[in-house]
């Protein structure tokens, strides 16, 4: 997830967010966006689903007959599994609830509706089985059991093999807060991918390797946050760089004595702008295999399924804190374990701007952080808002992937069903109207029917990336789909795309509404002026209201795509000098250029193809697209090139607030 250092949007689901029309398409480099997320009200007075036909939302061949059944078939709860504590019981009240918090058991014993796990799974005539039992049978086929009898669906990430040749790091975008990690003298904008010279020097000296040999080693993983970056080297050490005001780096960067001169302090700028090791993790023998970064929160996972966290969370009102425990610091400068995971193994984490999702080996999802936009999928009482800093488990089951946008969240279960919740002011959750897609907040996980395998020839979503108000979905066949805000080309659609018909309809409707408001306010002003005695105060008010309505005519529409649609990519380049054009939508085929990895920044995106090429689209007014100094936006996925990148094949990308990183290996 790709946040930037900004305040969060509106503080409550009941509060009416500000109009989309007021949102700027070009955010400043460090300026915060509006503290209230944009509303759909200015874009359309009618539900988005009525503004477009089914064919504009998704090709008819994809939806088939399933689209008709979507409005009549009741949502099916996820299959129940054996609880994480391994007690062998299933809480049926918990299993019956597909969304929200998992109900707590009574302290003095199991609930009256608890029964043995084997009971609903007993063999019997298929015709007499309930739906829950059928789903449990399906899920059972995909699970394995440990020696303790606990059902597992997800494997703990293993230490990756040594890459030969090594993974080199490329950087671009805005690095004014040290996001590049090139030192205090390299803070200017980088418009095209640049090889990270500091890491290359460390590789030559063998300082990133497992054996210490010169010329060996490299990076295994990277993650961009709002204005900081994390990486794991081949020795399994976590490195961090960028802004550290709210403890995002996991190490102190002020008042640190210089080992060469104990009476002097190492300059703060040096400690923040170079990729130094998070020493406390190294000292405890923590072998990292995965990292995730939010605005000011950072997470690392080990090869044993252990989680370490540091940094802080923010709410609409300011700094929220780290763990909410009385007496604990609001900024956690060094990594710590969280009590909630003392007996739980984690396999994946994802960070939003100020919230975190963690996936366990048993397919459960834990959430914590700021939940004022319902991004935690559970009820948060405002007067007890710090309770949200304690990880809590949702009632979702058999989950295999989690992902966070800045203020919204996703989970994918073993059957390929995608669940979404959180901020939805631009339809970034991709939900249909009957699933709450017209609501500005999705309070609990709801099924995204447009991404179901039955609508995609059996293909399943394997990766999700969320930006500020948009989302991307990668299928196992290499297709990329997207939805949400698109007035800065976040969804990457050309004007011949079927979804543009709906955009044009909503654009025209919004323009009519704005013009009607101007006419009404002009009428109000005329009425005041025609009075026998002009009320100067009323006249001034009417003139101000008219000026506001007239100004709204010039504000971007806050356009969006309500449900996921396919994003076409150009064909694979035959040579570096060749930059293929994007074909017409009707002529485009996903098989022409399948994608392997996606990442979403605030309002820009990156995709790495299976052929080893990088594509960018969206807003790039600070160089974050990597397309050159003259490219401030890209309407559709565009090939990212540079002379330094030419001899390399791209493997993995990560988009941050206004900066990007890429891992690539040199071609043979």
C-alpha positions as CSV (number, residue, x, y, z in Angstrom):
1,X,0.0,0.0,0.0
2,X,1.2,3.1,-1.0
3,X,0.4,5.9,1.4
4,X,1.9,9.4,1.8
5,X,2.3,11.4,4.9
6,X,-1.1,13.0,5.2
7,X,-4.0,13.3,7.6
8,X,-6.7,10.6,7.2
9,X,-10.1,11.4,5.7
10,X,-13.4,12.0,7.4
11,X,-13.6,10.8,11.0
12,X,-16.8,8.9,10.9
13,X,-19.1,6.9,8.7
14,X,-22.0,9.1,9.6
15,X,-20.2,12.3,8.6
16,X,-20.9,13.4,5.1
17,X,-17.6,13.6,3.2
18,X,-16.7,16.6,1.1
19,X,-17.6,16.7,-2.5
20,X,-15.4,15.0,-5.1
21,X,-15.4,18.1,-7.1
22,X,-13.2,19.8,-4.6
23,X,-10.4,17.2,-5.0
24,X,-7.4,18.3,-6.9
25,X,-5.9,16.0,-9.5
26,X,-2.3,17.0,-8.6
27,X,-1.5,16.8,-4.9
28,X,1.5,18.7,-3.7
29,X,4.6,16.8,-2.7
30,X,4.2,17.2,1.0
31,X,0.9,19.0,1.3
32,X,-1.9,17.0,2.9
33,X,-5.0,16.3,1.0
34,X,-8.4,17.2,2.3
35,X,-9.0,15.7,5.7
36,X,-12.4,14.5,4.4
37,X,-12.6,12.1,1.5
38,X,-14.5,13.1,-1.5
39,X,-18.1,12.3,-1.9
40,X,-20.0,10.8,-4.8
41,X,-22.7,13.4,-4.4
42,X,-21.1,15.9,-6.8
43,X,-20.4,13.3,-9.4
44,X,-23.9,11.8,-9.7
45,X,-27.2,12.2,-8.0
46,X,-28.2,8.7,-9.0
47,X,-26.5,5.4,-8.1
48,X,-23.5,4.7,-10.2
49,X,-24.9,1.4,-11.3
50,X,-27.8,3.1,-13.1
51,X,-25.5,5.5,-15.0
52,X,-23.8,2.7,-17.0
53,X,-25.0,-0.5,-18.6
54,X,-23.6,-3.9,-17.7
55,X,-21.5,-4.0,-20.8
56,X,-19.8,-0.8,-19.8
57,X,-18.9,-2.1,-16.4
58,X,-17.7,-5.5,-17.6
59,X,-17.7,-7.3,-21.0
60,X,-20.9,-9.4,-21.3
61,X,-18.8,-12.5,-22.1
62,X,-17.3,-12.3,-18.6
63,X,-20.5,-11.8,-16.7
64,X,-22.7,-14.3,-18.6
65,X,-25.7,-15.6,-16.8
66,X,-24.1,-15.1,-13.4
67,X,-24.8,-11.4,-13.5
68,X,-28.5,-12.0,-13.4
69,X,-28.3,-14.2,-10.4
70,X,-26.2,-11.8,-8.4
71,X,-29.2,-9.7,-7.3
72,X,-31.3,-12.7,-6.2
73,X,-28.8,-15.1,-4.5
74,X,-28.2,-14.4,-0.9
75,X,-24.5,-13.9,0.1
76,X,-22.9,-17.2,1.2
77,X,-20.8,-17.1,4.4
78,X,-17.2,-18.2,4.2
79,X,-16.7,-21.9,5.3
80,X,-16.0,-22.5,9.0
81,X,-12.6,-23.8,10.1
82,X,-11.1,-25.1,13.3
83,X,-10.3,-22.1,15.6
84,X,-6.7,-20.9,15.8
85,X,-6.3,-21.9,19.4
86,X,-6.4,-25.6,18.4
87,X,-9.1,-26.6,20.9
88,X,-10.9,-28.7,18.2
89,X,-14.2,-26.8,18.5
90,X,-16.1,-24.7,16.1
91,X,-18.2,-21.8,17.5
92,X,-21.2,-22.0,15.3
93,X,-22.3,-18.4,16.1
94,X,-19.0,-17.3,14.8
95,X,-19.1,-19.5,11.7
96,X,-22.6,-18.2,10.8
97,X,-21.4,-14.6,10.6
98,X,-19.5,-13.9,7.4
99,X,-18.4,-10.4,8.4
100,X,-17.3,-8.3,11.3
101,X,-15.6,-9.3,14.5
102,X,-15.3,-12.9,15.6
103,X,-17.6,-13.2,18.6
104,X,-15.7,-13.8,21.9
105,X,-16.3,-17.0,23.9
106,X,-17.4,-16.7,27.5
107,X,-14.6,-16.7,30.0
108,X,-15.9,-19.6,32.1
109,X,-16.3,-22.1,29.3
110,X,-17.5,-22.7,25.8
111,X,-20.7,-21.3,24.5
112,X,-23.8,-23.4,24.5
113,X,-23.7,-23.6,20.7
114,X,-20.2,-25.0,20.5
115,X,-19.7,-28.5,19.2
116,X,-17.0,-30.8,18.0
117,X,-15.3,-29.9,14.7
118,X,-16.0,-33.4,13.4
119,X,-19.8,-32.9,13.8
120,X,-20.6,-30.7,10.7
121,X,-18.1,-32.6,8.6
122,X,-19.5,-36.1,9.2
123,X,-20.3,-38.1,6.1
124,X,-23.9,-38.3,5.0
125,X,-26.2,-38.1,2.0
126,X,-25.3,-35.1,-0.1
127,X,-28.9,-34.1,-0.5
128,X,-29.3,-33.7,3.3
129,X,-26.2,-31.6,3.8
130,X,-26.5,-28.0,4.8
131,X,-24.7,-25.3,2.8
132,X,-22.3,-24.7,5.6
133,X,-21.3,-28.4,5.6
134,X,-20.8,-28.4,1.9
135,X,-18.5,-25.4,2.0
136,X,-16.6,-27.0,4.9
137,X,-16.1,-30.1,2.8
138,X,-14.8,-28.0,-0.1
139,X,-12.4,-26.1,2.2
140,X,-11.2,-29.4,3.8
141,X,-9.9,-30.6,0.5
142,X,-7.4,-27.6,0.4
143,X,-6.2,-27.8,4.0
144,X,-3.5,-29.8,5.7
145,X,-3.2,-30.5,9.4
146,X,-0.2,-30.1,11.7
147,X,0.8,-32.6,14.4
148,X,-1.3,-30.6,16.8
149,X,-4.5,-31.0,14.8
150,X,-4.7,-27.4,13.8
151,X,-5.9,-26.8,10.2
152,X,-3.5,-24.9,8.0
153,X,-4.1,-23.3,4.7
154,X,-1.1,-21.0,4.3
155,X,2.6,-21.8,4.4
156,X,5.1,-19.6,6.2
157,X,7.3,-17.8,3.6
158,X,10.7,-19.5,3.3
159,X,14.1,-18.0,2.9
160,X,14.4,-17.4,-0.9
161,X,17.3,-18.9,-2.8
162,X,20.3,-16.7,-3.6
163,X,19.6,-14.7,-6.8
164,X,22.2,-15.1,-9.5
165,X,22.8,-12.5,-10.8
166,X,21.9,-10.4,-7.8
167,X,18.7,-8.3,-7.5
168,X,19.7,-4.7,-8.1
169,X,17.7,-1.8,-6.9
170,X,16.4,1.0,-9.1
171,X,14.7,4.2,-7.8
172,X,12.8,7.2,-9.2
173,X,10.3,9.9,-8.2
174,X,10.7,12.4,-5.5
175,X,13.3,11.9,-2.8
176,X,13.2,15.1,-0.8
177,X,12.8,13.2,2.5
178,X,15.6,10.8,1.9
179,X,13.3,8.1,0.3
180,X,16.0,7.2,-2.3
181,X,18.6,6.2,0.3
182,X,21.4,7.9,-1.7
183,X,22.6,10.2,1.1
184,X,21.8,13.8,2.0
185,X,23.2,15.2,-1.3
186,X,20.8,13.2,-3.5
187,X,17.4,14.5,-2.7
188,X,16.3,15.9,-6.1
189,X,13.7,14.4,-8.3
190,X,14.7,11.4,-10.5
191,X,12.6,11.2,-13.6
192,X,13.7,7.8,-14.9
193,X,14.9,4.6,-13.2
194,X,18.3,5.0,-11.7
195,X,20.6,2.2,-10.4
196,X,21.1,2.5,-6.7
197,X,24.9,3.2,-6.5
198,X,25.2,2.8,-2.7
199,X,23.8,-0.7,-2.8
200,X,26.0,-1.6,-5.7
201,X,29.1,-0.5,-3.7
202,X,27.9,-2.6,-0.7
203,X,27.6,-5.6,-3.0
204,X,31.1,-5.2,-4.3
205,X,32.3,-5.3,-0.7
206,X,30.1,-8.4,0.1
207,X,28.2,-6.5,2.8
208,X,24.7,-7.7,1.6
209,X,25.6,-11.4,1.2
210,X,25.1,-14.4,3.4
211,X,28.8,-15.4,3.2
212,X,30.5,-12.0,3.2
213,X,32.3,-12.7,-0.1
214,X,33.1,-9.7,-2.2
215,X,30.9,-9.2,-5.2
216,X,28.1,-11.4,-3.8
217,X,24.7,-10.5,-2.2
218,X,21.9,-8.3,-3.2
219,X,18.3,-7.5,-2.1
220,X,15.5,-10.0,-1.5
221,X,12.5,-7.7,-1.0
222,X,11.5,-4.0,-0.9
223,X,8.5,-1.9,0.2
224,X,7.7,1.7,-0.2
225,X,5.8,3.6,2.5
226,X,4.5,7.2,2.4
227,X,8.0,8.8,2.6
228,X,10.2,5.9,3.7
229,X,11.5,2.6,2.2
230,X,12.3,-0.8,3.6
231,X,14.4,-3.6,2.2
232,X,15.7,-7.0,3.1
233,X,19.2,-8.0,2.0
234,X,20.3,-11.5,1.2
235,X,21.6,-12.0,4.7
236,X,18.0,-11.5,5.9
237,X,18.6,-8.1,7.5
238,X,16.0,-5.3,7.3
239,X,17.3,-1.9,6.1
240,X,15.4,1.3,6.3
241,X,15.7,4.9,5.0
242,X,13.6,8.0,4.6
243,X,11.7,10.3,7.0
244,X,11.8,9.2,10.7
245,X,9.7,11.9,12.4
246,X,7.2,9.2,13.6
247,X,9.6,6.3,14.1
248,X,9.0,4.6,10.7
249,X,12.6,3.5,10.3
250,X,12.8,1.2,13.4
251,X,16.0,2.9,14.7
252,X,17.0,6.1,16.3
253,X,18.3,8.8,14.0
254,X,18.9,11.6,16.5
255,X,21.5,11.9,19.2
256,X,23.4,8.9,18.0
257,X,27.1,8.9,19.0
258,X,29.7,8.5,16.3
259,X,31.7,5.3,17.0
260,X,34.8,7.0,15.5
261,X,34.3,10.0,17.7
262,X,32.2,9.3,20.8
263,X,32.1,13.0,21.7
264,X,30.3,13.8,18.4
265,X,26.9,12.8,17.1
266,X,26.2,11.3,13.7
267,X,24.3,13.9,11.6
268,X,20.6,13.1,11.5
269,X,20.5,13.6,7.7
270,X,23.1,10.8,7.3
271,X,21.1,8.3,9.4
272,X,17.9,9.0,7.6
273,X,19.1,9.1,4.0
274,X,21.2,5.9,3.9
275,X,19.9,2.3,4.0
276,X,21.2,1.3,7.4
277,X,20.4,-1.9,9.1
278,X,17.7,-2.1,11.8
279,X,20.1,-3.3,14.4
280,X,17.7,-4.5,17.0
281,X,16.3,-7.1,14.6
282,X,19.8,-8.2,13.7
283,X,20.8,-8.6,17.3
284,X,17.9,-10.8,18.2
285,X,18.6,-13.1,15.2
286,X,15.4,-12.1,13.3
287,X,15.7,-13.5,9.8
288,X,13.3,-11.3,7.8
289,X,11.5,-12.6,4.7
290,X,8.9,-9.9,4.1
291,X,8.4,-6.2,4.9
292,X,5.4,-3.8,4.6
293,X,5.2,-0.1,5.0
294,X,2.5,2.4,5.6
295,X,2.6,6.2,6.2
296,X,4.6,5.9,9.5
297,X,4.1,2.2,10.4
298,X,6.5,-0.6,9.4
299,X,6.2,-4.4,9.7
300,X,8.6,-7.2,9.2
301,X,8.0,-11.0,9.1
302,X,10.5,-13.8,9.8
303,X,11.0,-17.2,8.3
304,X,9.4,-18.6,11.5
305,X,6.1,-16.7,11.0
306,X,7.0,-14.1,13.7
307,X,6.0,-10.4,13.3
308,X,7.8,-7.3,14.4
309,X,6.2,-3.8,14.2
310,X,7.4,-0.2,14.8
311,X,6.4,3.4,14.0
312,X,3.0,5.0,14.8
313,X,-0.5,5.5,13.5
314,X,-2.4,8.7,12.9
315,X,-6.2,9.4,13.1
316,X,-8.2,12.3,11.7
317,X,-7.3,14.3,14.9
318,X,-3.6,13.7,14.8
319,X,-1.2,11.1,16.2
320,X,-3.1,8.1,17.5
321,X,-0.2,6.2,18.9
322,X,1.3,2.7,18.4
323,X,-0.3,0.1,20.7
324,X,-2.7,2.2,22.8
325,X,-1.3,0.9,26.1
326,X,-1.3,3.5,28.9
327,X,2.2,4.6,29.6
328,X,3.6,3.3,26.3
329,X,5.2,5.8,23.9
330,X,3.1,7.0,20.9
331,X,6.2,6.5,18.7
332,X,7.7,3.1,18.8
333,X,11.3,3.6,17.6
334,X,12.5,0.0,17.8
335,X,10.8,-3.2,16.5
336,X,8.7,-5.1,19.0
337,X,6.5,-8.2,19.0
338,X,2.8,-7.8,19.6
339,X,1.1,-9.9,22.4
340,X,-1.8,-10.7,20.1
341,X,0.5,-12.9,18.0
342,X,2.2,-14.8,20.8
343,X,0.6,-18.1,19.7
344,X,-0.1,-17.2,16.1
345,X,2.1,-17.6,13.0
346,X,1.8,-14.9,10.3
347,X,2.4,-15.5,6.6
348,X,1.6,-12.1,5.0
349,X,1.1,-8.5,6.0
350,X,-0.2,-5.4,4.2
351,X,-0.2,-1.8,5.3
352,X,-2.6,1.0,4.4
353,X,-1.9,4.6,5.3
354,X,-2.5,4.0,9.0
355,X,-3.8,0.4,9.3
356,X,-2.4,-3.1,9.0
357,X,-3.8,-6.5,7.9
358,X,-2.0,-9.7,8.9
359,X,-2.8,-13.2,7.6
360,X,-2.2,-16.3,9.6
361,X,-1.2,-19.8,8.7
362,X,-4.8,-20.9,9.5
363,X,-6.3,-18.4,7.1
364,X,-7.5,-15.8,9.6
365,X,-7.2,-12.1,9.3
366,X,-6.1,-9.7,12.0
367,X,-6.5,-6.0,11.7
368,X,-5.4,-2.9,13.7
369,X,-4.6,0.8,13.4
370,X,-6.9,3.6,12.6
371,X,-10.4,2.5,11.7
372,X,-12.3,5.8,11.3
373,X,-13.1,4.9,7.6
374,X,-14.1,1.3,8.5
375,X,-10.9,0.0,7.0
376,X,-10.6,-2.4,9.9
377,X,-13.9,-4.1,9.0
378,X,-15.0,-3.9,12.7
379,X,-16.9,-1.4,14.8
380,X,-14.7,1.3,16.4
381,X,-16.2,3.4,19.2
382,X,-14.9,6.9,18.9
383,X,-14.5,7.4,22.6
384,X,-12.4,4.2,22.7
385,X,-10.6,4.8,19.5
386,X,-7.3,3.5,20.9
387,X,-8.7,0.1,21.3
388,X,-8.3,-0.2,17.5
389,X,-4.5,-0.3,18.0
390,X,-4.9,-3.8,19.5
391,X,-4.9,-6.5,16.7
392,X,-8.3,-8.2,16.5
393,X,-9.4,-11.1,14.4
394,X,-12.2,-10.8,11.8
395,X,-14.7,-13.6,11.2
396,X,-13.4,-14.3,7.7
397,X,-12.2,-17.8,7.0
398,X,-9.8,-19.7,4.8
399,X,-8.1,-16.5,3.5
400,X,-5.0,-16.8,1.4
401,X,-4.2,-13.1,0.5
402,X,-4.8,-9.7,2.1
403,X,-4.2,-6.2,0.8
404,X,-4.7,-2.7,1.9
405,X,-5.4,0.6,0.1
406,X,-4.8,3.8,1.9
407,X,-8.2,3.7,3.6
408,X,-9.8,0.4,2.4
409,X,-9.0,-3.3,2.6
410,X,-9.3,-6.6,0.8
411,X,-9.1,-10.3,1.5
412,X,-9.1,-13.3,-0.9
413,X,-10.3,-16.7,0.3
414,X,-9.2,-20.2,-0.9
415,X,-12.0,-20.4,-3.4
416,X,-11.0,-17.1,-5.1
417,X,-13.8,-15.0,-3.5
418,X,-12.7,-11.4,-2.9
419,X,-13.9,-9.5,0.2
420,X,-13.8,-5.7,0.5
421,X,-14.5,-3.1,3.1
422,X,-13.5,0.5,4.2
423,X,-13.7,3.8,2.4
424,X,-15.7,3.7,-0.8
425,X,-16.3,7.3,-1.9
426,X,-15.0,6.5,-5.4
427,X,-16.3,2.9,-5.5
428,X,-12.7,1.7,-4.8
429,X,-14.0,-1.5,-3.2
430,X,-15.6,-2.6,-6.6
431,X,-18.8,-3.7,-4.9
432,X,-22.1,-3.9,-6.8
433,X,-25.1,-1.8,-5.7
434,X,-26.8,-4.8,-4.1
435,X,-23.7,-5.5,-1.9
436,X,-23.5,-1.8,-0.7
437,X,-21.4,-0.5,-3.6
438,X,-23.3,2.9,-3.5
439,X,-22.4,3.5,0.1
440,X,-19.5,5.7,1.0
441,X,-18.3,3.4,3.8
442,X,-18.4,-0.4,3.7
443,X,-18.5,-1.3,7.4
444,X,-17.9,-5.0,7.2
445,X,-16.4,-7.4,4.6
446,X,-18.6,-7.8,1.5
447,X,-18.1,-10.0,-1.5
448,X,-16.9,-8.4,-4.7
449,X,-18.9,-10.4,-7.2
450,X,-17.3,-8.9,-10.3
451,X,-14.0,-10.7,-9.3
452,X,-15.5,-14.1,-8.7
453,X,-13.7,-17.0,-10.6
454,X,-17.1,-17.9,-12.2
455,X,-17.0,-14.6,-14.0
456,X,-13.4,-15.0,-15.2
457,X,-13.3,-18.5,-16.7
458,X,-12.1,-20.0,-13.4
459,X,-9.2,-17.5,-13.0
460,X,-8.6,-16.3,-9.4
461,X,-7.3,-13.0,-8.0
462,X,-3.8,-13.6,-6.6
463,X,-2.7,-10.0,-5.8
464,X,-4.4,-6.8,-5.0
465,X,-3.0,-3.2,-4.8
466,X,-4.9,-0.2,-3.5
467,X,-4.1,3.5,-3.8
468,X,-5.8,6.5,-2.2
469,X,-9.2,6.0,-4.0
470,X,-8.6,3.2,-6.5
471,X,-7.8,-0.5,-6.6
472,X,-6.0,-3.0,-8.9
473,X,-6.5,-6.7,-9.1
474,X,-4.1,-9.3,-10.7
475,X,-5.5,-12.6,-11.8
476,X,-3.5,-15.9,-12.1
477,X,-3.7,-15.7,-15.9
478,X,-1.9,-12.4,-16.0
479,X,-4.9,-10.1,-16.4
480,X,-5.1,-6.8,-14.5
481,X,-8.5,-5.3,-13.6
482,X,-9.2,-2.0,-11.8
483,X,-11.9,0.2,-10.3
484,X,-12.3,3.4,-8.4
485,X,-11.2,7.0,-9.0
486,X,-10.0,7.8,-12.5
487,X,-9.9,11.5,-13.0
488,X,-6.1,11.3,-12.9
489,X,-6.0,8.2,-15.0
490,X,-5.6,5.9,-11.9
491,X,-7.4,3.0,-13.6
492,X,-5.5,3.4,-16.9
493,X,-8.3,3.3,-19.5
494,X,-8.2,4.6,-23.0
495,X,-11.3,6.4,-24.3
496,X,-12.3,3.5,-26.5
497,X,-12.7,1.3,-23.4
498,X,-16.3,0.2,-22.8
499,X,-16.2,1.7,-19.3
500,X,-15.7,5.1,-20.7
501,X,-19.4,5.2,-21.8
502,X,-20.4,5.3,-18.1
503,X,-17.7,7.9,-17.4
504,X,-19.1,10.2,-20.1
505,X,-22.7,9.7,-18.9
506,X,-21.7,10.6,-15.3
507,X,-19.6,13.5,-16.5
508,X,-22.5,15.0,-18.4
509,X,-24.9,14.4,-15.5
510,X,-22.5,16.1,-13.1
511,X,-22.1,19.0,-15.4
512,X,-25.9,19.5,-15.7
513,X,-26.2,19.4,-11.9
514,X,-23.5,22.1,-11.6
515,X,-25.0,24.3,-14.2
516,X,-28.4,23.9,-12.5
517,X,-26.9,25.0,-9.2
518,X,-25.4,28.1,-10.9
519,X,-28.7,29.0,-12.4
520,X,-30.5,28.6,-9.1
521,X,-28.0,30.7,-7.2
522,X,-28.1,33.4,-9.9
523,X,-31.9,33.4,-9.5
524,X,-31.5,33.8,-5.7
525,X,-29.1,36.8,-6.3
526,X,-31.6,38.4,-8.8
527,X,-34.4,38.0,-6.2
528,X,-32.3,39.8,-3.6
529,X,-31.4,42.6,-6.0
530,X,-35.1,43.1,-7.1
531,X,-36.3,43.6,-3.6
532,X,-37.7,47.1,-2.7
533,X,-34.9,47.5,-0.2
534,X,-31.8,45.5,-0.9
535,X,-30.5,43.6,2.1
536,X,-26.7,44.1,1.8
537,X,-25.9,41.1,4.0
538,X,-28.2,38.8,2.0
539,X,-26.8,40.1,-1.2
540,X,-23.2,39.4,-0.1
541,X,-24.2,35.9,0.9
542,X,-26.0,35.3,-2.4
543,X,-23.0,36.6,-4.4
544,X,-20.6,34.3,-2.5
545,X,-22.8,31.3,-3.1
546,X,-23.0,32.1,-6.8
547,X,-19.2,32.5,-7.0
548,X,-18.8,29.1,-5.4
549,X,-21.1,27.4,-7.8
550,X,-19.4,29.0,-10.8
551,X,-16.0,27.9,-9.5
552,X,-17.3,24.4,-9.2
553,X,-17.8,24.3,-13.0
554,X,-14.0,24.4,-13.4
555,X,-13.1,21.8,-10.8
556,X,-12.3,18.2,-12.0
557,X,-15.3,15.9,-11.9
558,X,-14.0,13.3,-9.4
559,X,-14.7,10.6,-12.0
560,X,-14.7,6.9,-11.2
561,X,-15.2,3.4,-12.5
562,X,-17.8,1.7,-10.2
563,X,-16.9,-2.0,-10.8
564,X,-13.7,-3.8,-11.8
565,X,-12.9,-3.7,-15.6
566,X,-10.0,-5.1,-17.5
567,X,-6.9,-2.9,-18.1
568,X,-5.2,-3.6,-21.4
569,X,-1.4,-3.4,-21.8
570,X,0.7,-2.8,-24.9
571,X,2.3,-5.9,-26.6
572,X,5.7,-7.1,-25.4
573,X,8.5,-5.0,-26.9
574,X,10.6,-6.9,-29.5
575,X,13.6,-4.7,-28.7
576,X,14.6,-1.8,-26.4
577,X,14.2,0.7,-29.2
578,X,10.6,-0.5,-29.9
579,X,7.8,1.0,-27.8
580,X,4.6,-0.7,-29.0
581,X,1.4,1.3,-29.0
582,X,-1.7,0.3,-27.0
583,X,-4.0,-1.5,-29.4
584,X,-7.7,-0.7,-29.6
585,X,-9.6,-2.3,-26.8
586,X,-11.5,-4.6,-29.1
587,X,-8.2,-5.9,-30.4
588,X,-6.4,-6.3,-27.1
589,X,-5.8,-9.7,-25.5
590,X,-4.5,-10.3,-22.0
591,X,-2.4,-13.1,-23.4
592,X,-0.4,-10.6,-25.4
593,X,1.4,-9.3,-22.3
594,X,0.6,-11.1,-19.0
595,X,1.5,-9.3,-15.8
596,X,3.4,-10.8,-12.9
597,X,3.3,-8.0,-10.2
598,X,1.3,-4.9,-9.5
599,X,1.7,-2.0,-7.1
600,X,-0.4,1.1,-6.4
601,X,0.9,4.5,-5.1
602,X,-1.2,7.3,-4.0
603,X,-2.6,8.1,-7.5
604,X,-0.1,6.2,-9.7
605,X,0.6,2.6,-10.5
606,X,3.3,0.2,-11.5
607,X,3.1,-3.3,-13.1
608,X,5.9,-5.7,-14.0
609,X,5.2,-8.1,-16.9
610,X,6.2,-11.7,-17.0
611,X,8.5,-10.7,-19.8
612,X,10.5,-8.5,-17.4
613,X,9.2,-5.0,-18.4
614,X,7.8,-2.2,-16.2
615,X,4.7,-0.2,-16.9
616,X,3.4,3.0,-15.2
617,X,0.2,5.0,-15.4
618,X,-1.7,7.6,-13.5
619,X,-0.6,10.9,-11.9
620,X,3.2,11.6,-12.2
621,X,3.7,15.3,-11.4
622,X,6.7,14.4,-9.2
623,X,8.5,12.0,-11.4
624,X,6.8,8.9,-9.8
625,X,5.9,7.4,-13.2
626,X,9.6,7.1,-14.3
627,X,8.6,8.2,-17.8
628,X,10.8,11.3,-18.0
629,X,10.8,14.9,-16.7
630,X,8.1,16.0,-19.2
631,X,5.6,13.3,-18.3
632,X,3.2,14.4,-15.6
633,X,0.6,11.8,-16.3
634,X,0.0,8.7,-18.3
635,X,-3.6,7.8,-19.4
636,X,-2.8,4.1,-20.0
637,X,0.0,1.7,-19.0
638,X,3.2,3.0,-20.5
639,X,6.6,1.3,-20.9
640,X,9.2,2.6,-18.4
641,X,12.7,2.8,-19.8
642,X,16.1,4.2,-19.0
643,X,19.6,3.6,-20.3
644,X,20.6,2.2,-16.9
645,X,17.6,-0.2,-16.8
646,X,18.1,-1.4,-20.4
647,X,20.4,-4.4,-19.5
648,X,18.2,-5.5,-16.7
649,X,15.0,-7.6,-16.4
650,X,12.4,-6.3,-13.9
651,X,11.3,-8.7,-11.2
652,X,9.3,-6.7,-8.6
653,X,8.1,-3.1,-8.1
654,X,6.7,-1.1,-5.2
655,X,5.1,2.4,-5.4
656,X,5.1,4.8,-2.5
657,X,3.7,8.2,-1.9
658,X,5.7,10.0,-4.5
659,X,8.6,7.6,-5.0
660,X,9.1,4.1,-6.5
661,X,11.6,1.2,-6.3
662,X,12.2,-1.7,-8.5
663,X,14.2,-5.0,-8.1
664,X,15.8,-6.2,-11.4
665,X,18.4,-8.7,-12.4
666,X,21.0,-8.2,-15.2
667,X,20.1,-10.1,-18.4
668,X,22.4,-12.9,-19.5
